[in-house]
């Protein structure tokens, strides 16, 4: 099966950074820098999370780039990035799958200790 799944079959719940130009530790550090600099708040539902970030210059492009790179390694995550007034809203969603929800919870925890 393709890493992105097939119609009617979601992609596997796995992260594969073999094609990435950064390491997992570098990626986590980048998320923490983004959240430390720009996080306004976050919310969590069973199948999705939303990060609200300050729409300072460059933040929207940074978030879109991170979302693109995360989608490349974690195809089971679906992202939406919107700008509303002074906020960049980054939503991550998963299918109804316990392993996917656990991975989403880990993604949510990346912002622990940030300014929100």
ZAVEXTOR-906870 format. One record per residue (C-alpha): residue in three letters; chain; y negated, z, x negated; residue number from 1. Coordinates in steps of 0.5 Angstrom, whole numbers, plus 500, padded with zeros to 3 digits. Last residue first. Layout:
! residues N
<pt><residu>ALA</residu><chaine>A</chaine><v>Y</v><w>Z</w><u>X</u><num>NUM</num></pt>
...
//
This chain:
! residues 116
<pt><residu>UNK</residu><chaine>A</chaine><v>441</v><w>553</w><u>501</u><num>116</num></pt>
<pt><residu>UNK</residu><chaine>A</chaine><v>439</v><w>553</w><u>493</u><num>115</num></pt>
<pt><residu>UNK</residu><chaine>A</chaine><v>446</v><w>552</w><u>490</u><num>114</num></pt>
<pt><residu>UNK</residu><chaine>A</chaine><v>451</v><w>558</w><u>489</u><num>113</num></pt>
<pt><residu>UNK</residu><chaine>A</chaine><v>456</v><w>554</w><u>493</u><num>112</num></pt>
<pt><residu>UNK</residu><chaine>A</chaine><v>455</v><w>547</w><u>494</u><num>111</num></pt>
<pt><residu>UNK</residu><chaine>A</chaine><v>461</v><w>544</w><u>491</u><num>110</num></pt>
<pt><residu>UNK</residu><chaine>A</chaine><v>464</v><w>548</w><u>496</u><num>109</num></pt>
<pt><residu>UNK</residu><chaine>A</chaine><v>463</v><w>543</w><u>501</u><num>108</num></pt>
<pt><residu>UNK</residu><chaine>A</chaine><v>467</v><w>538</w><u>497</u><num>107</num></pt>
<pt><residu>UNK</residu><chaine>A</chaine><v>473</v><w>543</w><u>497</u><num>106</num></pt>
<pt><residu>UNK</residu><chaine>A</chaine><v>473</v><w>544</w><u>504</u><num>105</num></pt>
<pt><residu>UNK</residu><chaine>A</chaine><v>473</v><w>536</w><u>505</u><num>104</num></pt>
<pt><residu>UNK</residu><chaine>A</chaine><v>480</v><w>536</w><u>500</u><num>103</num></pt>
<pt><residu>UNK</residu><chaine>A</chaine><v>483</v><w>542</w><u>505</u><num>102</num></pt>
<pt><residu>UNK</residu><chaine>A</chaine><v>481</v><w>537</w><u>511</u><num>101</num></pt>
<pt><residu>UNK</residu><chaine>A</chaine><v>484</v><w>531</w><u>508</u><num>100</num></pt>
<pt><residu>UNK</residu><chaine>A</chaine><v>491</v><w>535</w><u>506</u><num>99</num></pt>
<pt><residu>UNK</residu><chaine>A</chaine><v>491</v><w>538</w><u>514</u><num>98</num></pt>
<pt><residu>UNK</residu><chaine>A</chaine><v>490</v><w>531</w><u>517</u><num>97</num></pt>
<pt><residu>UNK</residu><chaine>A</chaine><v>485</v><w>528</w><u>522</u><num>96</num></pt>
<pt><residu>UNK</residu><chaine>A</chaine><v>482</v><w>523</w><u>519</u><num>95</num></pt>
<pt><residu>UNK</residu><chaine>A</chaine><v>476</v><w>525</w><u>514</u><num>94</num></pt>
<pt><residu>UNK</residu><chaine>A</chaine><v>468</v><w>525</w><u>514</u><num>93</num></pt>
<pt><residu>UNK</residu><chaine>A</chaine><v>463</v><w>526</w><u>509</u><num>92</num></pt>
<pt><residu>UNK</residu><chaine>A</chaine><v>456</v><w>526</w><u>511</u><num>91</num></pt>
<pt><residu>UNK</residu><chaine>A</chaine><v>450</v><w>526</w><u>507</u><num>90</num></pt>
<pt><residu>UNK</residu><chaine>A</chaine><v>443</v><w>527</w><u>510</u><num>89</num></pt>
<pt><residu>UNK</residu><chaine>A</chaine><v>437</v><w>525</w><u>506</u><num>88</num></pt>
<pt><residu>UNK</residu><chaine>A</chaine><v>431</v><w>529</w><u>508</u><num>87</num></pt>
<pt><residu>UNK</residu><chaine>A</chaine><v>423</v><w>529</w><u>508</u><num>86</num></pt>
<pt><residu>UNK</residu><chaine>A</chaine><v>423</v><w>524</w><u>515</u><num>85</num></pt>
<pt><residu>UNK</residu><chaine>A</chaine><v>430</v><w>522</w><u>516</u><num>84</num></pt>
<pt><residu>UNK</residu><chaine>A</chaine><v>434</v><w>519</w><u>511</u><num>83</num></pt>
<pt><residu>UNK</residu><chaine>A</chaine><v>441</v><w>517</w><u>512</u><num>82</num></pt>
<pt><residu>UNK</residu><chaine>A</chaine><v>448</v><w>517</w><u>508</u><num>81</num></pt>
<pt><residu>UNK</residu><chaine>A</chaine><v>454</v><w>516</w><u>511</u><num>80</num></pt>
<pt><residu>UNK</residu><chaine>A</chaine><v>461</v><w>517</w><u>508</u><num>79</num></pt>
<pt><residu>UNK</residu><chaine>A</chaine><v>468</v><w>516</w><u>509</u><num>78</num></pt>
<pt><residu>UNK</residu><chaine>A</chaine><v>473</v><w>520</w><u>505</u><num>77</num></pt>
<pt><residu>UNK</residu><chaine>A</chaine><v>480</v><w>517</w><u>505</u><num>76</num></pt>
<pt><residu>UNK</residu><chaine>A</chaine><v>478</v><w>513</w><u>499</u><num>75</num></pt>
<pt><residu>UNK</residu><chaine>A</chaine><v>477</v><w>518</w><u>494</u><num>74</num></pt>
<pt><residu>UNK</residu><chaine>A</chaine><v>476</v><w>515</w><u>487</u><num>73</num></pt>
<pt><residu>UNK</residu><chaine>A</chaine><v>472</v><w>509</w><u>490</u><num>72</num></pt>
<pt><residu>UNK</residu><chaine>A</chaine><v>469</v><w>513</w><u>496</u><num>71</num></pt>
<pt><residu>UNK</residu><chaine>A</chaine><v>467</v><w>518</w><u>491</u><num>70</num></pt>
<pt><residu>UNK</residu><chaine>A</chaine><v>463</v><w>513</w><u>486</u><num>69</num></pt>
<pt><residu>UNK</residu><chaine>A</chaine><v>460</v><w>510</w><u>492</u><num>68</num></pt>
<pt><residu>UNK</residu><chaine>A</chaine><v>458</v><w>517</w><u>495</u><num>67</num></pt>
<pt><residu>UNK</residu><chaine>A</chaine><v>455</v><w>518</w><u>488</u><num>66</num></pt>
<pt><residu>UNK</residu><chaine>A</chaine><v>451</v><w>512</w><u>488</u><num>65</num></pt>
<pt><residu>UNK</residu><chaine>A</chaine><v>448</v><w>513</w><u>495</u><num>64</num></pt>
<pt><residu>UNK</residu><chaine>A</chaine><v>446</v><w>520</w><u>493</u><num>63</num></pt>
<pt><residu>UNK</residu><chaine>A</chaine><v>443</v><w>518</w><u>487</u><num>62</num></pt>
<pt><residu>UNK</residu><chaine>A</chaine><v>439</v><w>513</w><u>491</u><num>61</num></pt>
<pt><residu>UNK</residu><chaine>A</chaine><v>437</v><w>517</w><u>496</u><num>60</num></pt>
<pt><residu>UNK</residu><chaine>A</chaine><v>435</v><w>523</w><u>491</u><num>59</num></pt>
<pt><residu>UNK</residu><chaine>A</chaine><v>430</v><w>518</w><u>487</u><num>58</num></pt>
<pt><residu>UNK</residu><chaine>A</chaine><v>424</v><w>520</w><u>489</u><num>57</num></pt>
<pt><residu>UNK</residu><chaine>A</chaine><v>424</v><w>527</w><u>493</u><num>56</num></pt>
<pt><residu>UNK</residu><chaine>A</chaine><v>428</v><w>527</w><u>500</u><num>55</num></pt>
<pt><residu>UNK</residu><chaine>A</chaine><v>430</v><w>534</w><u>500</u><num>54</num></pt>
<pt><residu>UNK</residu><chaine>A</chaine><v>438</v><w>534</w><u>501</u><num>53</num></pt>
<pt><residu>UNK</residu><chaine>A</chaine><v>441</v><w>536</w><u>507</u><num>52</num></pt>
<pt><residu>UNK</residu><chaine>A</chaine><v>449</v><w>536</w><u>506</u><num>51</num></pt>
<pt><residu>UNK</residu><chaine>A</chaine><v>454</v><w>534</w><u>512</u><num>50</num></pt>
<pt><residu>UNK</residu><chaine>A</chaine><v>461</v><w>536</w><u>513</u><num>49</num></pt>
<pt><residu>UNK</residu><chaine>A</chaine><v>466</v><w>533</w><u>517</u><num>48</num></pt>
<pt><residu>UNK</residu><chaine>A</chaine><v>473</v><w>534</w><u>520</u><num>47</num></pt>
<pt><residu>UNK</residu><chaine>A</chaine><v>473</v><w>541</w><u>522</u><num>46</num></pt>
<pt><residu>UNK</residu><chaine>A</chaine><v>466</v><w>542</w><u>522</u><num>45</num></pt>
<pt><residu>UNK</residu><chaine>A</chaine><v>461</v><w>544</w><u>516</u><num>44</num></pt>
<pt><residu>UNK</residu><chaine>A</chaine><v>454</v><w>544</w><u>515</u><num>43</num></pt>
<pt><residu>UNK</residu><chaine>A</chaine><v>449</v><w>544</w><u>509</u><num>42</num></pt>
<pt><residu>UNK</residu><chaine>A</chaine><v>442</v><w>546</w><u>507</u><num>41</num></pt>
<pt><residu>UNK</residu><chaine>A</chaine><v>436</v><w>544</w><u>503</u><num>40</num></pt>
<pt><residu>UNK</residu><chaine>A</chaine><v>440</v><w>542</w><u>497</u><num>39</num></pt>
<pt><residu>UNK</residu><chaine>A</chaine><v>435</v><w>538</w><u>492</u><num>38</num></pt>
<pt><residu>UNK</residu><chaine>A</chaine><v>435</v><w>541</w><u>485</u><num>37</num></pt>
<pt><residu>UNK</residu><chaine>A</chaine><v>441</v><w>545</w><u>485</u><num>36</num></pt>
<pt><residu>UNK</residu><chaine>A</chaine><v>445</v><w>541</w><u>490</u><num>35</num></pt>
<pt><residu>UNK</residu><chaine>A</chaine><v>444</v><w>535</w><u>485</u><num>34</num></pt>
<pt><residu>UNK</residu><chaine>A</chaine><v>446</v><w>539</w><u>479</u><num>33</num></pt>
<pt><residu>UNK</residu><chaine>A</chaine><v>452</v><w>541</w><u>482</u><num>32</num></pt>
<pt><residu>UNK</residu><chaine>A</chaine><v>454</v><w>534</w><u>484</u><num>31</num></pt>
<pt><residu>UNK</residu><chaine>A</chaine><v>453</v><w>532</w><u>477</u><num>30</num></pt>
<pt><residu>UNK</residu><chaine>A</chaine><v>457</v><w>538</w><u>474</u><num>29</num></pt>
<pt><residu>UNK</residu><chaine>A</chaine><v>463</v><w>536</w><u>479</u><num>28</num></pt>
<pt><residu>UNK</residu><chaine>A</chaine><v>462</v><w>529</w><u>476</u><num>27</num></pt>
<pt><residu>UNK</residu><chaine>A</chaine><v>462</v><w>531</w><u>469</u><num>26</num></pt>
<pt><residu>UNK</residu><chaine>A</chaine><v>468</v><w>535</w><u>470</u><num>25</num></pt>
<pt><residu>UNK</residu><chaine>A</chaine><v>472</v><w>530</w><u>474</u><num>24</num></pt>
<pt><residu>UNK</residu><chaine>A</chaine><v>471</v><w>525</w><u>468</u><num>23</num></pt>
<pt><residu>UNK</residu><chaine>A</chaine><v>466</v><w>519</w><u>468</u><num>22</num></pt>
<pt><residu>UNK</residu><chaine>A</chaine><v>466</v><w>512</w><u>468</u><num>21</num></pt>
<pt><residu>UNK</residu><chaine>A</chaine><v>471</v><w>512</w><u>473</u><num>20</num></pt>
<pt><residu>UNK</residu><chaine>A</chaine><v>477</v><w>507</w><u>474</u><num>19</num></pt>
<pt><residu>UNK</residu><chaine>A</chaine><v>482</v><w>512</w><u>473</u><num>18</num></pt>
<pt><residu>UNK</residu><chaine>A</chaine><v>479</v><w>517</w><u>477</u><num>17</num></pt>
<pt><residu>UNK</residu><chaine>A</chaine><v>484</v><w>517</w><u>483</u><num>16</num></pt>
<pt><residu>UNK</residu><chaine>A</chaine><v>483</v><w>522</w><u>488</u><num>15</num></pt>
<pt><residu>UNK</residu><chaine>A</chaine><v>489</v><w>523</w><u>493</u><num>14</num></pt>
<pt><residu>UNK</residu><chaine>A</chaine><v>489</v><w>523</w><u>501</u><num>13</num></pt>
<pt><residu>UNK</residu><chaine>A</chaine><v>493</v><w>517</w><u>502</u><num>12</num></pt>
<pt><residu>UNK</residu><chaine>A</chaine><v>489</v><w>511</w><u>505</u><num>11</num></pt>
<pt><residu>UNK</residu><chaine>A</chaine><v>489</v><w>511</w><u>513</u><num>10</num></pt>
<pt><residu>UNK</residu><chaine>A</chaine><v>495</v><w>507</w><u>516</u><num>9</num></pt>
<pt><residu>UNK</residu><chaine>A</chaine><v>493</v><w>503</w><u>523</u><num>8</num></pt>
<pt><residu>UNK</residu><chaine>A</chaine><v>490</v><w>497</w><u>519</u><num>7</num></pt>
<pt><residu>UNK</residu><chaine>A</chaine><v>492</v><w>498</w><u>511</u><num>6</num></pt>
<pt><residu>UNK</residu><chaine>A</chaine><v>490</v><w>504</w><u>507</u><num>5</num></pt>
<pt><residu>UNK</residu><chaine>A</chaine><v>484</v><w>504</w><u>501</u><num>4</num></pt>
<pt><residu>UNK</residu><chaine>A</chaine><v>489</v><w>505</w><u>495</u><num>3</num></pt>
<pt><residu>UNK</residu><chaine>A</chaine><v>493</v><w>499</w><u>498</u><num>2</num></pt>
<pt><residu>UNK</residu><chaine>A</chaine><v>500</v><w>500</w><u>500</u><num>1</num></pt>
//
